[in-house]
Amino acid sequence: MPFINQPINPNIPNTICYLNGEFGPLREAKISVLDRGFIFGDGVYEVVPIYYGQPFRFDQHMARLEKSLKELRIPNPYSKDDWLKLVEQLALHFAQTSKQNIDQSQQIIYIQISRGVAPRDHIMTPDCVPTVFMMANPFKPVSAEIRLTGVKCISAHDFRWEKAHIKSTSLLGAVFARQISADVGATETIMFRGNYLSEASSSNVWIVKNGTVFAPPKDHLLLEGIRYGLLEEICKSQNIPFSLQKISKQEVFDADEVLLSSASKEVLPVSQIDDKLVGLNTTHPGKPGPIYKQLHLAYSASVDKNCKRN
Ligand SMILES: Cc1ncc(COP(=O)(O)O)c(C=O)c1O
């Protein structure tokens, strides 16, 4: 009995994607319903920002992908050079279909690898052929207006699992977490495990106190964003003291500045958490502070230095 009512969904963007060895229309890409990514969320992903047509911090994204795959015991289907070629080809396709000059194109490349297709069984099926999927989306930069005001966040208990260091496609915990802030029109949900800061639903969280930048230690309770290493480098080069240590709820609420970081948010100031303005005892209550401004300038300079072609 064949399927007769499987129309192409018009909500899917009219762009090119990569699936298992070939490029083709995203609207027509199909995977098996027995793909373990679909059945179990048994897969990993990466989100690589593209500036001026070039991937930013590509090596670091590939190292994290390798780490996530290892945790799930999925073989990496490609070498780093092969990944780079695929990302460049996809970025070029996307620039062409969206009528952008590749040298000016800003994109977000999504890479997903699932364990592959197998009869449903919880055991990590050996000898599966991984399913590889990639798509490009427009990079929607945070507006200059929002960068001037900062964003509102909500605090919540971190109810996700204890393998948050894996960039896994099992994201229901993150979906629930994000919805808590979305329901009240806030930008992110900042989460705490007991009394200690972990991260936000899809961003890392940083605080600034008396000129020092603090972030929680890199462990299994949070995803080490690619901006972890980058902001550490930037702090070093800007002579800003930097420390990784456990951060209590009280310390977050008493911070001079609170920041979010992710591929799409870059580094973003938080103006308010729940009903409390950030930096109440500073000269900039509820407004982006000086360390944010310094970090953001240096972030943009790093993007230009690494991606801009003269
Ligand atoms: C849970 C979580 N933490 C942190 C981040 C930030 O990671 P990156 O800086 O690599 O974008 C993300 C990004 O999506 C995330 O999902």
The ligand as a MOL file (V3000), in Angstrom:
LIG
                    3D

  0  0  0     0  0            999 V3000
M  V30 BEGIN CTAB
M  V30 COUNTS 16 16 0 0 0
M  V30 BEGIN ATOM
M  V30 1 C 22.8910 24.5860 25.9140 0
M  V30 2 C 23.8180 25.4930 25.1800 0
M  V30 3 N 24.8060 26.0990 25.8540 0
M  V30 4 C 25.6630 26.9320 25.2540 0
M  V30 5 C 25.5610 27.2150 23.8960 0
M  V30 6 C 26.5340 28.1600 23.2480 0
M  V30 7 O 27.4120 27.4380 22.4090 0
M  V30 8 P 28.1630 28.1520 21.2000 0
M  V30 9 O 28.9490 29.2880 21.7720 0
M  V30 10 O 29.0300 27.0960 20.6370 0
M  V30 11 O 27.1000 28.6000 20.2330 0
M  V30 12 C 24.5630 26.5980 23.1450 0
M  V30 13 C 24.4310 26.8660 21.7210 0
M  V30 14 O 23.5080 26.5040 21.0660 0
M  V30 15 C 23.6640 25.7040 23.7960 0
M  V30 16 O 22.6860 25.0830 23.1280 0
M  V30 END ATOM
M  V30 BEGIN BOND
M  V30 1 1 1 2
M  V30 2 1 2 3
M  V30 3 2 2 15
M  V30 4 2 3 4
M  V30 5 1 4 5
M  V30 6 1 5 6
M  V30 7 2 5 12
M  V30 8 1 6 7
M  V30 9 1 7 8
M  V30 10 2 8 9
M  V30 11 1 8 10
M  V30 12 1 8 11
M  V30 13 1 12 13
M  V30 14 1 12 15
M  V30 15 2 13 14
M  V30 16 1 15 16
M  V30 END BOND
M  V30 END CTAB
M  END
